[in-house]
Amino acid sequence: MTDATQTPGFQIRGWHVLLMVVGFFGVVIAVDVTFMMAAYRSFPGQVSVTPYEDGLAYNKHMAQQRAQAALGWRAAVATASNAVTVEVVDAKGAPVTGLKLTGLLSRPATEAGRIALTFAEAAPGRYAARAKPEAGAWDLSFNAQGKGGETLEAEKRLSWP
């Protein structure tokens, strides 16, 4: 025999399921909105404060690259224990003399420990600068200015033992 006055236990009804689904999606949406707001506040998408000026500088850099390619100059870089040498030749393979060459040695992953280089012509077309950096990888960026305003800019990854 069953007692008609006995109340049944908890039963899940349709409105319970509705509240659980709405609650679940409410939590998911709240978390997504929180993450989107944190992402936007940390990086609003603006890469540069002066995009127009950066574009003009880029156009000038590209024009300089085209002029450099038209010159046909090539540079080879070598390292010694206490020096960096750069050999510059023209399109025909003849050494390019009389350049004013400056450079910068920097670490690939940090701005600390940069070394400014001033090159002197050691032989026709061969320029040397004294440098004794710590062991490891270094990036050399250099600029060679010719007497007629010609420019050669290049970068090279170097390593010292």
N, CA and C atoms as a LAMMPS dump frame, in Angstrom:
ITEM: TIMESTEP
0
ITEM: NUMBER OF ATOMS
483
ITEM: BOX BOUNDS ff ff ff
-5.0000000000000000e+02 5.0000000000000000e+02
-5.0000000000000000e+02 5.0000000000000000e+02
-5.0000000000000000e+02 5.0000000000000000e+02
ITEM: ATOMS id mol type element x y z
1 1 1 N 0.805 -1.176 0
2 1 2 C 0 0 0
3 1 3 C 0.856 1.251 0
4 2 1 N 0.358 2.191 -0.738
5 2 2 C 1.046 3.465 -0.775
6 2 3 C 0.223 4.494 -0.048
7 3 1 N 0.958 5.391 0.557
8 3 2 C 0.302 6.451 1.3
9 3 3 C 0.105 7.634 0.365
10 4 1 N -1.11 8.043 0.165
11 4 2 C -1.419 9.13 -0.745
12 4 3 C -0.939 10.475 -0.207
13 5 1 N -0.693 10.573 1.079
14 5 2 C -0.252 11.838 1.651
15 5 3 C 1.261 12.01 1.561
16 6 1 N 1.961 10.953 1.171
17 6 2 C 3.413 11.026 1.065
18 6 3 C 3.784 11.826 -0.181
19 7 1 N 4.645 12.826 0.014
20 7 2 C 5.039 13.657 -1.12
21 7 3 C 6.223 13.011 -1.821
22 8 1 N 6.221 13.062 -3.134
23 8 2 C 7.34 12.474 -3.861
24 8 3 C 8.598 13.338 -3.657
25 9 1 N 9.841 12.774 -3.913
26 9 2 C 11.094 13.508 -3.789
27 9 3 C 11.204 14.583 -4.86
28 10 1 N 12.339 15.219 -4.875
29 10 2 C 12.573 16.299 -5.843
30 10 3 C 12.534 15.742 -7.262
31 11 1 N 11.838 16.418 -8.122
32 11 2 C 11.751 16.017 -9.528
33 11 3 C 12.168 17.195 -10.403
34 12 1 N 12.946 16.875 -11.429
35 12 2 C 13.369 17.912 -12.367
36 12 3 C 12.228 18.153 -13.33
37 13 1 N 11.844 19.374 -13.384
38 13 2 C 10.75 19.77 -14.265
39 13 3 C 11.335 20.552 -15.447
40 14 1 N 10.536 20.884 -16.39
41 14 2 C 10.964 21.607 -17.577
42 14 3 C 11.546 22.973 -17.253
43 15 1 N 10.955 23.689 -16.329
44 15 2 C 11.47 25.022 -16.004
45 15 3 C 12.817 24.939 -15.3
46 16 1 N 13.088 23.797 -14.592
47 16 2 C 14.416 23.603 -13.993
48 16 3 C 15.491 23.509 -15.091
49 17 1 N 15.174 22.728 -16.117
50 17 2 C 16.111 22.559 -17.232
51 17 3 C 16.321 23.898 -17.939
52 18 1 N 15.254 24.647 -18.125
53 18 2 C 15.366 25.958 -18.755
54 18 3 C 16.289 26.878 -17.94
55 19 1 N 16.131 26.913 -16.642
56 19 2 C 16.982 27.749 -15.795
57 19 3 C 18.443 27.292 -15.849
58 20 1 N 18.694 25.989 -15.894
59 20 2 C 20.073 25.497 -15.971
60 20 3 C 20.724 25.887 -17.304
61 21 1 N 20 25.749 -18.411
62 21 2 C 20.553 26.103 -19.718
63 21 3 C 20.805 27.604 -19.795
64 22 1 N 19.849 28.41 -19.362
65 22 2 C 20.02 29.861 -19.379
66 22 3 C 21.172 30.268 -18.457
67 23 1 N 21.276 29.665 -17.295
68 23 2 C 22.371 29.967 -16.364
69 23 3 C 23.725 29.595 -16.953
70 24 1 N 23.809 28.422 -17.589
71 24 2 C 25.066 27.993 -18.208
72 24 3 C 25.525 28.991 -19.265
73 25 1 N 24.626 29.332 -20.184
74 25 2 C 25.003 30.262 -21.245
75 25 3 C 25.239 31.663 -20.703
76 26 1 N 24.557 32.041 -19.651
77 26 2 C 24.806 33.335 -19.015
78 26 3 C 26.213 33.425 -18.461
79 27 1 N 26.681 32.343 -17.819
80 27 2 C 28.053 32.32 -17.293
81 27 3 C 29.062 32.353 -18.438
82 28 1 N 28.829 31.586 -19.487
83 28 2 C 29.749 31.56 -20.632
84 28 3 C 29.834 32.946 -21.278
85 29 1 N 28.715 33.593 -21.476
86 29 2 C 28.711 34.922 -22.092
87 29 3 C 29.393 35.936 -21.18
88 30 1 N 29.165 35.863 -19.887
89 30 2 C 29.807 36.799 -18.957
90 30 3 C 31.321 36.636 -18.968
91 31 1 N 31.807 35.393 -18.993
92 31 2 C 33.248 35.149 -19.036
93 31 3 C 33.828 35.652 -20.364
94 32 1 N 33.143 35.392 -21.481
95 32 2 C 33.621 35.866 -22.786
96 32 3 C 33.693 37.394 -22.834
97 33 1 N 32.689 38.065 -22.339
98 33 2 C 32.684 39.528 -22.333
99 33 3 C 33.816 40.057 -21.461
100 34 1 N 34.059 39.419 -20.318
101 34 2 C 35.151 39.842 -19.436
102 34 3 C 36.487 39.698 -20.148
103 35 1 N 36.729 38.571 -20.813
104 35 2 C 37.984 38.368 -21.533
105 35 3 C 38.127 39.342 -22.712
106 36 1 N 37.054 39.608 -23.427
107 36 2 C 37.124 40.55 -24.54
108 36 3 C 37.447 41.958 -24.049
109 37 1 N 36.857 42.363 -22.944
110 37 2 C 37.154 43.689 -22.402
111 37 3 C 38.608 43.768 -21.941
112 38 1 N 39.104 42.716 -21.29
113 38 2 C 40.51 42.716 -20.855
114 38 3 C 41.449 42.74 -22.058
115 39 1 N 41.125 42.011 -23.118
116 39 2 C 41.971 41.999 -24.319
117 39 3 C 41.955 43.365 -24.992
118 40 1 N 40.812 43.979 -25.105
119 40 2 C 40.74 45.283 -25.76
120 40 3 C 41.458 46.356 -24.956
121 41 1 N 41.364 46.306 -23.642
122 41 2 C 42.049 47.298 -22.802
123 41 3 C 43.561 47.142 -22.859
124 42 1 N 44.045 45.9 -23.008
125 42 2 C 45.488 45.689 -23.051
126 42 3 C 46.068 45.957 -24.446
127 43 1 N 45.284 45.791 -25.512
128 43 2 C 45.75 46.089 -26.871
129 43 3 C 44.549 46.518 -27.708
130 44 1 N 44.329 47.824 -27.842
131 44 2 C 43.151 48.293 -28.567
132 44 3 C 43.258 48.173 -30.077
133 45 1 N 44.391 47.653 -30.602
134 45 2 C 44.534 47.468 -32.031
135 45 3 C 45.358 48.542 -32.704
136 46 1 N 45.71 49.573 -31.978
137 46 2 C 46.506 50.655 -32.546
138 46 3 C 47.973 50.27 -32.492
139 47 1 N 48.586 50.092 -33.651
140 47 2 C 49.981 49.688 -33.728
141 47 3 C 50.895 50.894 -33.628
142 48 1 N 50.501 51.992 -34.19
143 48 2 C 51.351 53.169 -34.222
144 48 3 C 50.53 54.41 -33.882
145 49 1 N 51.169 55.342 -33.231
146 49 2 C 50.51 56.605 -32.927
147 49 3 C 50.515 57.511 -34.156
148 50 1 N 51.474 57.293 -35.051
149 50 2 C 51.606 58.13 -36.246
150 50 3 C 51.6 57.254 -37.503
151 51 1 N 50.476 56.659 -37.848
152 51 2 C 50.466 55.74 -38.997
153 51 3 C 50.739 56.437 -40.331
154 52 1 N 50.26 57.649 -40.514
155 52 2 C 50.5 58.348 -41.786
156 52 3 C 51.986 58.615 -41.985
157 53 1 N 52.646 59.136 -40.95
158 53 2 C 54.072 59.414 -41.037
159 53 3 C 54.868 58.128 -41.227
160 54 1 N 54.431 57.045 -40.57
161 54 2 C 55.093 55.752 -40.75
162 54 3 C 54.972 55.269 -42.187
163 55 1 N 53.815 55.499 -42.796
164 55 2 C 53.624 55.121 -44.197
165 55 3 C 54.535 55.907 -45.12
166 56 1 N 54.694 57.2 -44.847
167 56 2 C 55.603 58.009 -45.661
168 56 3 C 57.043 57.537 -45.5
169 57 1 N 57.426 57.215 -44.269
170 57 2 C 58.783 56.715 -44.036
171 57 3 C 58.986 55.373 -44.744
172 58 1 N 57.958 54.534 -44.762
173 58 2 C 58.051 53.249 -45.454
174 58 3 C 58.25 53.465 -46.953
175 59 1 N 57.509 54.4 -47.517
176 59 2 C 57.663 54.688 -48.945
177 59 3 C 59.074 55.188 -49.243
178 60 1 N 59.614 56.025 -48.379
179 60 2 C 60.974 56.525 -48.555
180 60 3 C 61.977 55.372 -48.45
181 61 1 N 61.75 54.469 -47.505
182 61 2 C 62.635 53.308 -47.337
183 61 3 C 62.582 52.408 -48.577
184 62 1 N 61.402 52.194 -49.129
185 62 2 C 61.279 51.362 -50.326
186 62 3 C 61.973 52.012 -51.524
187 63 1 N 61.886 53.33 -51.648
188 63 2 C 62.586 54.023 -52.727
189 63 3 C 64.095 53.864 -52.558
190 64 1 N 64.566 53.943 -51.313
191 64 2 C 65.994 53.759 -51.048
192 64 3 C 66.414 52.335 -51.388
193 65 1 N 65.578 51.349 -51.103
194 65 2 C 65.879 49.954 -51.428
195 65 3 C 65.96 49.745 -52.948
196 66 1 N 65.083 50.387 -53.696
197 66 2 C 65.136 50.286 -55.161
198 66 3 C 66.417 50.921 -55.708
199 67 1 N 66.786 52.065 -55.151
200 67 2 C 68.025 52.724 -55.589
201 67 3 C 69.233 51.864 -55.244
202 68 1 N 69.206 51.224 -54.091
203 68 2 C 70.305 50.341 -53.686
204 68 3 C 70.391 49.133 -54.611
205 69 1 N 69.259 48.562 -54.978
206 69 2 C 69.264 47.417 -55.89
207 69 3 C 69.787 47.82 -57.274
208 70 1 N 69.482 49.046 -57.705
209 70 2 C 69.959 49.512 -59.012
210 70 3 C 71.474 49.685 -59.026
211 71 1 N 72.069 50.014 -57.867
212 71 2 C 73.53 50.135 -57.784
213 71 3 C 74.219 48.79 -58.029
214 72 1 N 73.62 47.734 -57.517
215 72 2 C 74.203 46.413 -57.679
216 72 3 C 75.342 46.114 -56.714
217 73 1 N 75.51 46.925 -55.691
218 73 2 C 76.558 46.661 -54.705
219 73 3 C 76.209 45.445 -53.872
220 74 1 N 77.23 44.689 -53.524
221 74 2 C 77.07 43.518 -52.652
222 74 3 C 78.083 43.619 -51.52
223 75 1 N 77.707 43.121 -50.363
224 75 2 C 78.603 43.182 -49.201
225 75 3 C 78.749 41.792 -48.608
226 76 1 N 79.971 41.484 -48.198
227 76 2 C 80.264 40.237 -47.493
228 76 3 C 80.833 40.606 -46.136
229 77 1 N 80.375 39.914 -45.097
230 77 2 C 80.782 40.217 -43.729
231 77 3 C 81.541 39.031 -43.172
232 78 1 N 82.618 39.34 -42.453
233 78 2 C 83.4 38.296 -41.79
234 78 3 C 83.743 38.773 -40.382
235 79 1 N 83.935 37.815 -39.492
236 79 2 C 84.301 38.153 -38.12
237 79 3 C 85.654 37.549 -37.782
238 80 1 N 86.351 38.219 -36.912
239 80 2 C 87.578 37.693 -36.326
240 80 3 C 87.389 37.78 -34.815
241 81 1 N 88.386 37.371 -34.057
242 81 2 C 88.221 37.376 -32.61
243 81 3 C 88.002 38.775 -32.051
244 82 1 N 88.565 39.797 -32.696
245 82 2 C 88.409 41.151 -32.172
246 82 3 C 88.059 42.178 -33.249
247 83 1 N 87.461 41.737 -34.368
248 83 2 C 87.134 42.682 -35.438
249 83 3 C 85.995 42.157 -36.304
250 84 1 N 85.381 43.092 -36.987
251 84 2 C 84.361 42.792 -37.993
252 84 3 C 84.846 43.432 -39.289
253 85 1 N 84.816 42.67 -40.379
254 85 2 C 85.202 43.237 -41.67
255 85 3 C 84.035 43.129 -42.64
256 86 1 N 83.915 44.164 -43.439
257 86 2 C 82.878 44.212 -44.475
258 86 3 C 83.583 44.492 -45.79
259 87 1 N 83.322 43.65 -46.769
260 87 2 C 83.896 43.838 -48.098
261 87 3 C 82.771 44.199 -49.049
262 88 1 N 82.911 45.344 -49.73
263 88 2 C 81.866 45.848 -50.621
264 88 3 C 82.394 45.834 -52.046
265 89 1 N 81.601 45.222 -52.947
266 89 2 C 81.955 45.184 -54.366
267 89 3 C 80.777 45.711 -55.168
268 90 1 N 81.086 46.229 -56.38
269 90 2 C 80.023 46.74 -57.234
270 90 3 C 79.441 45.616 -58.087
271 91 1 N 78.593 45.965 -59.032
272 91 2 C 77.907 44.97 -59.865
273 91 3 C 78.877 44.147 -60.698
274 92 1 N 80.054 44.717 -61.031
275 92 2 C 81.045 43.999 -61.828
276 92 3 C 82.037 43.221 -60.97
277 93 1 N 81.92 43.337 -59.652
278 93 2 C 82.825 42.631 -58.757
279 93 3 C 84.044 43.426 -58.349
280 94 1 N 84.121 44.68 -58.773
281 94 2 C 85.257 45.538 -58.398
282 94 3 C 85.022 46.123 -57.009
283 95 1 N 86.075 46.271 -56.206
284 95 2 C 85.902 46.824 -54.858
285 95 3 C 85.424 48.275 -54.903
286 96 1 N 84.548 48.6 -53.975
287 96 2 C 84.034 49.97 -53.858
288 96 3 C 84.841 50.663 -52.768
289 97 1 N 85.577 51.701 -53.145
290 97 2 C 86.459 52.387 -52.2
291 97 3 C 85.883 53.729 -51.785
292 98 1 N 86.422 54.262 -50.693
293 98 2 C 86.069 55.6 -50.237
294 98 3 C 84.72 55.709 -49.56
295 99 1 N 84.2 54.615 -49.034
296 99 2 C 82.908 54.655 -48.359
297 99 3 C 83.068 55.092 -46.905
298 100 1 N 82.048 55.744 -46.395
299 100 2 C 81.961 56.024 -44.962
300 100 3 C 80.998 54.98 -44.404
301 101 1 N 81.542 54.054 -43.622
302 101 2 C 80.764 52.914 -43.173
303 101 3 C 80.636 52.93 -41.651
304 102 1 N 79.389 52.869 -41.165
305 102 2 C 79.123 52.787 -39.731
306 102 3 C 78.216 51.595 -39.485
307 103 1 N 78.286 51.062 -38.283
308 103 2 C 77.471 49.896 -37.979
309 103 3 C 77.087 49.817 -36.523
310 104 1 N 76.237 48.854 -36.24
311 104 2 C 75.769 48.627 -34.884
312 104 3 C 75.644 47.124 -34.661
313 105 1 N 76.287 46.649 -33.616
314 105 2 C 76.133 45.254 -33.187
315 105 3 C 75.122 45.232 -32.056
316 106 1 N 74.135 44.373 -32.166
317 106 2 C 73.137 44.264 -31.105
318 106 3 C 72.729 42.809 -30.947
319 107 1 N 72.278 42.499 -29.75
320 107 2 C 71.783 41.148 -29.48
321 107 3 C 70.425 40.969 -30.141
322 108 1 N 70.131 39.764 -30.633
323 108 2 C 68.842 39.548 -31.295
324 108 3 C 67.639 39.693 -30.362
325 109 1 N 67.803 39.361 -29.08
326 109 2 C 66.645 39.312 -28.194
327 109 3 C 66.576 40.442 -27.176
328 110 1 N 67.55 41.339 -27.159
329 110 2 C 67.531 42.402 -26.163
330 110 3 C 68.199 43.65 -26.716
331 111 1 N 67.908 44.768 -26.098
332 111 2 C 68.538 46.014 -26.517
333 111 3 C 69.773 46.32 -25.677
334 112 1 N 70.042 45.511 -24.689
335 112 2 C 71.201 45.735 -23.827
336 112 3 C 72.477 45.313 -24.54
337 113 1 N 73.568 46.023 -24.279
338 113 2 C 74.871 45.636 -24.807
339 113 3 C 75.14 46.006 -26.238
340 114 1 N 74.452 47.012 -26.759
341 114 2 C 74.71 47.425 -28.143
342 114 3 C 76.106 48.01 -28.271
343 115 1 N 76.726 47.739 -29.419
344 115 2 C 78.088 48.219 -29.68
345 115 3 C 78.077 48.983 -30.998
346 116 1 N 78.405 50.27 -30.93
347 116 2 C 78.5 51.09 -32.147
348 116 3 C 79.86 50.853 -32.793
349 117 1 N 79.868 50.704 -34.112
350 117 2 C 81.093 50.428 -34.849
351 117 3 C 81.371 51.548 -35.848
352 118 1 N 82.631 51.92 -35.952
353 118 2 C 83.085 52.836 -36.997
354 118 3 C 84.152 52.104 -37.8
355 119 1 N 83.892 51.935 -39.07
356 119 2 C 84.783 51.163 -39.928
357 119 3 C 85.811 52.082 -40.591
358 120 1 N 86.978 51.524 -40.821
359 120 2 C 88.035 52.214 -41.573
360 120 3 C 88.428 51.302 -42.727
361 121 1 N 88.79 51.899 -43.844
362 121 2 C 89.163 51.113 -45.014
363 121 3 C 90.553 50.513 -44.799
364 122 1 N 90.604 49.187 -44.688
365 122 2 C 91.868 48.477 -44.455
366 122 3 C 92.541 48.098 -45.766
367 123 1 N 91.769 47.879 -46.789
368 123 2 C 92.257 47.542 -48.126
369 123 3 C 91.191 48.053 -49.096
370 124 1 N 91.481 48.121 -50.382
371 124 2 C 90.464 48.611 -51.32
372 124 3 C 89.173 47.778 -51.228
373 125 1 N 88.096 48.426 -50.827
374 125 2 C 86.804 47.755 -50.717
375 125 3 C 86.618 46.951 -49.451
376 126 1 N 87.618 46.868 -48.599
377 126 2 C 87.512 46.098 -47.351
378 126 3 C 87.586 47.07 -46.173
379 127 1 N 86.564 47.026 -45.341
380 127 2 C 86.435 47.933 -44.21
381 127 3 C 86.427 47.118 -42.921
382 128 1 N 87.17 47.577 -41.92
383 128 2 C 87.297 46.83 -40.667
384 128 3 C 86.971 47.743 -39.491
385 129 1 N 86.374 47.132 -38.467
386 129 2 C 86.082 47.828 -37.215
387 129 3 C 86.449 46.906 -36.064
388 130 1 N 87.037 47.488 -35.027
389 130 2 C 87.395 46.692 -33.863
390 130 3 C 86.133 46.411 -33.049
391 131 1 N 85.991 45.148 -32.674
392 131 2 C 84.849 44.742 -31.854
393 131 3 C 85.203 43.46 -31.143
394 132 1 N 84.958 43.431 -29.863
395 132 2 C 85.197 42.219 -29.086
396 132 3 C 83.962 41.962 -28.228
397 133 1 N 82.88 41.546 -28.86
398 133 2 C 81.662 41.295 -28.085
399 133 3 C 81.741 39.975 -27.323
400 134 1 N 80.81 39.8 -26.426
401 134 2 C 80.708 38.543 -25.698
402 134 3 C 80.333 37.426 -26.669
403 135 1 N 80.569 36.209 -26.249
404 135 2 C 80.24 35.061 -27.1
405 135 3 C 78.737 34.989 -27.317
406 136 1 N 78.353 34.495 -28.484
407 136 2 C 76.941 34.307 -28.784
408 136 3 C 76.546 34.953 -30.093
409 137 1 N 75.249 35.036 -30.298
410 137 2 C 74.697 35.588 -31.535
411 137 3 C 74.57 37.103 -31.444
412 138 1 N 74.893 37.764 -32.55
413 138 2 C 74.805 39.216 -32.66
414 138 3 C 74.232 39.566 -34.024
415 139 1 N 73.529 40.675 -34.097
416 139 2 C 73.035 41.199 -35.371
417 139 3 C 73.85 42.435 -35.728
418 140 1 N 74.428 42.419 -36.916
419 140 2 C 75.16 43.579 -37.42
420 140 3 C 74.27 44.292 -38.424
421 141 1 N 74.024 45.567 -38.2
422 141 2 C 73.363 46.401 -39.207
423 141 3 C 74.336 47.525 -39.539
424 142 1 N 74.558 47.721 -40.838
425 142 2 C 75.526 48.753 -41.22
426 142 3 C 75.004 49.585 -42.376
427 143 1 N 75.604 50.776 -42.487
428 143 2 C 75.229 51.739 -43.504
429 143 3 C 76.505 52.241 -44.148
430 144 1 N 76.596 52.13 -45.456
431 144 2 C 77.757 52.615 -46.208
432 144 3 C 77.312 53.765 -47.098
433 145 1 N 77.989 54.899 -46.957
434 145 2 C 77.687 56.085 -47.757
435 145 3 C 78.811 56.325 -48.746
436 146 1 N 78.457 56.428 -50.016
437 146 2 C 79.444 56.724 -51.043
438 146 3 C 79.654 58.216 -51.199
439 147 1 N 80.679 58.589 -51.915
440 147 2 C 80.996 60.01 -52.115
441 147 3 C 79.929 60.714 -52.943
442 148 1 N 79.263 59.978 -53.813
443 148 2 C 78.218 60.567 -54.657
444 148 3 C 76.827 60.461 -54.055
445 149 1 N 76.727 60.105 -52.779
446 149 2 C 75.423 59.984 -52.12
447 149 3 C 74.823 58.592 -52.205
448 150 1 N 75.541 57.643 -52.805
449 150 2 C 75.037 56.274 -52.878
450 150 3 C 74.975 55.698 -51.465
451 151 1 N 74.005 54.829 -51.242
452 151 2 C 73.826 54.24 -49.918
453 151 3 C 73.639 52.735 -50.033
454 152 1 N 74.287 52.03 -49.129
455 152 2 C 74.103 50.59 -48.994
456 152 3 C 73.775 50.316 -47.539
457 153 1 N 72.616 49.723 -47.292
458 153 2 C 72.219 49.321 -45.947
459 153 3 C 72.042 47.815 -45.956
460 154 1 N 72.538 47.16 -44.907
461 154 2 C 72.406 45.705 -44.844
462 154 3 C 72.432 45.252 -43.394
463 155 1 N 71.962 44.034 -43.192
464 155 2 C 71.974 43.401 -41.881
465 155 3 C 72.489 41.983 -42.035
466 156 1 N 73.16 41.505 -41.006
467 156 2 C 73.722 40.156 -41.047
468 156 3 C 73.758 39.601 -39.63
469 157 1 N 73.386 38.331 -39.466
470 157 2 C 73.481 37.653 -38.163
471 157 3 C 74.878 37.08 -38.047
472 158 1 N 75.567 37.397 -36.968
473 158 2 C 76.936 36.937 -36.719
474 158 3 C 76.973 36.174 -35.411
475 159 1 N 78.038 35.4 -35.231
476 159 2 C 78.203 34.734 -33.938
477 159 3 C 79.677 34.695 -33.573
478 160 1 N 79.92 34.857 -32.301
479 160 2 C 81.286 34.77 -31.759
480 160 3 C 81.342 33.554 -30.855
481 161 1 N 82.469 32.868 -30.896
482 161 2 C 82.585 31.675 -30.042
483 161 3 C 82.706 32.032 -28.562
